């Protein structure tokens, strides 16, 4: 149990070093969301957030890993995804979370969009050392 009262009941790691691994992660996240009883809307939101963050991990972080956990907090069940890379990091996180910001050729909706699609969002980054992003989605009753 972590300090917030959340218990992790299972964890799976997926490497993110190719487009094929992003597709694999999307399917794993969808399968787990279905297994946890998420609505179709919440499945879609979490898979979309996962896809955006996985793509960022690959494109801007040079690849990395995703850790998918089934979590429980009292009577609530959910899924938590942590993305870890050892890339260049993000110098200005607040700016990176703003819609329209992009360090590449994308639309700039990745980080901010993932934050809006998730129930909980945390980001830690250090220039030159990499980035860790954690998102959690709780099953609606």
C-alpha positions as CSV (number, residue, x, y, z in Angstrom):
1,X,0.0,0.0,0.0
2,X,1.3,3.4,-0.9
3,X,1.0,6.5,1.3
4,X,-2.3,7.5,-0.3
5,X,-3.9,4.1,0.6
6,X,-3.7,2.6,-2.9
7,X,-2.8,-1.1,-3.1
8,X,-1.3,-2.5,-6.3
9,X,-2.7,-5.9,-7.1
10,X,-0.7,-6.7,-10.2
11,X,1.8,-5.0,-12.5
12,X,2.9,-5.7,-16.1
13,X,5.8,-4.0,-18.0
14,X,5.8,-3.2,-21.7
15,X,8.8,-1.9,-23.6
16,X,8.3,1.1,-25.8
17,X,10.9,1.0,-28.5
18,X,8.9,0.7,-31.7
19,X,5.5,1.6,-33.1
20,X,4.5,-2.1,-32.8
21,X,5.1,-2.0,-29.0
22,X,2.8,1.1,-28.8
23,X,0.1,-0.9,-30.6
24,X,0.7,-3.8,-28.2
25,X,0.4,-1.5,-25.2
26,X,-2.9,-0.1,-26.5
27,X,-4.3,-3.6,-26.7
28,X,-3.1,-4.6,-23.3
29,X,-4.6,-1.4,-21.7
30,X,-7.9,-2.0,-23.5
31,X,-8.0,-5.6,-22.4
32,X,-7.3,-4.7,-18.8
33,X,-9.8,-1.9,-18.8
34,X,-12.5,-4.3,-20.1
35,X,-11.4,-6.9,-17.4
36,X,-11.8,-4.2,-14.7
37,X,-15.3,-3.3,-15.9
38,X,-14.6,0.1,-17.3
39,X,-17.3,1.7,-19.5
40,X,-16.6,2.0,-23.2
41,X,-16.1,5.7,-22.8
42,X,-13.6,5.3,-20.0
43,X,-11.8,2.5,-21.9
44,X,-11.4,4.8,-24.9
45,X,-10.2,7.7,-22.7
46,X,-7.6,5.6,-21.0
47,X,-6.4,3.9,-24.2
48,X,-6.1,7.3,-25.9
49,X,-4.1,8.8,-23.0
50,X,-1.9,5.7,-23.0
51,X,-1.3,6.0,-26.7
52,X,-0.4,9.7,-26.5
53,X,2.1,9.1,-23.6
54,X,3.6,6.0,-25.3
55,X,4.2,8.0,-28.5
56,X,5.9,10.8,-26.4
57,X,8.0,8.2,-24.7
58,X,9.2,6.8,-28.1
59,X,9.5,10.0,-30.0
60,X,10.9,12.5,-27.4
61,X,12.3,10.1,-24.8
62,X,14.1,7.8,-27.2
63,X,12.0,4.9,-26.0
64,X,11.4,3.5,-22.6
65,X,9.0,1.4,-20.6
66,X,5.4,1.5,-19.5
67,X,4.3,-0.2,-16.2
68,X,0.6,-1.0,-16.1
69,X,-0.9,-1.8,-12.6
70,X,-4.3,-2.8,-11.3
71,X,-4.9,-0.6,-8.3
72,X,-7.4,-0.7,-5.4
73,X,-8.3,2.1,-3.0
74,X,-11.0,1.0,-0.6
75,X,-13.9,0.0,-2.8
76,X,-12.5,1.7,-5.9
77,X,-10.7,-0.3,-8.6
78,X,-8.6,1.3,-11.3
79,X,-5.6,1.2,-13.6
80,X,-2.4,3.0,-13.3
81,X,0.2,3.5,-16.1
82,X,3.7,4.8,-15.5
83,X,5.8,5.8,-18.5
84,X,9.6,6.1,-17.9
85,X,12.2,7.3,-20.4
86,X,15.9,8.4,-20.1
87,X,15.6,11.0,-22.8
88,X,16.3,14.7,-22.9
89,X,13.7,15.6,-20.3
90,X,11.3,18.5,-20.2
91,X,12.8,21.9,-19.3
92,X,9.4,23.7,-18.7
93,X,6.7,21.2,-17.6
94,X,4.0,23.9,-17.3
95,X,4.6,25.1,-20.8
96,X,4.6,21.5,-22.1
97,X,1.2,20.9,-20.5
98,X,-0.4,23.8,-22.4
99,X,-2.5,23.0,-25.4
100,X,-0.7,23.8,-28.6
101,X,2.8,23.3,-27.2
102,X,4.9,20.8,-29.2
103,X,8.6,20.2,-29.4
104,X,8.1,18.3,-32.7
105,X,5.6,18.4,-35.6
106,X,2.5,17.2,-33.6
107,X,-0.6,19.0,-32.6
108,X,0.7,19.6,-29.0
109,X,-2.2,17.8,-27.3
110,X,-0.3,14.9,-25.9
111,X,0.5,15.8,-22.3
112,X,-2.4,18.2,-21.6
113,X,-4.8,15.8,-23.4
114,X,-3.5,12.8,-21.4
115,X,-4.0,14.8,-18.2
116,X,-7.6,15.7,-19.1
117,X,-8.4,12.1,-20.0
118,X,-7.1,10.7,-16.7
119,X,-8.4,10.9,-13.2
120,X,-4.9,11.4,-11.7
121,X,-1.8,12.7,-13.5
122,X,1.8,13.2,-12.3
123,X,4.9,14.2,-14.2
124,X,8.5,14.4,-13.1
125,X,11.2,15.4,-15.5
126,X,14.8,16.5,-15.3
127,X,16.6,17.9,-18.3
128,X,19.2,15.4,-19.4
129,X,17.9,12.6,-17.3
130,X,14.5,11.7,-18.6
131,X,10.8,11.9,-17.8
132,X,8.3,9.8,-15.7
133,X,4.6,10.3,-16.3
134,X,2.0,8.4,-14.2
135,X,-1.7,8.4,-15.0
136,X,-4.6,6.7,-13.1
137,X,-8.2,6.0,-14.2
138,X,-10.7,4.8,-11.6
139,X,-13.7,2.7,-12.5
140,X,-17.0,4.6,-12.3
141,X,-19.7,3.0,-10.3
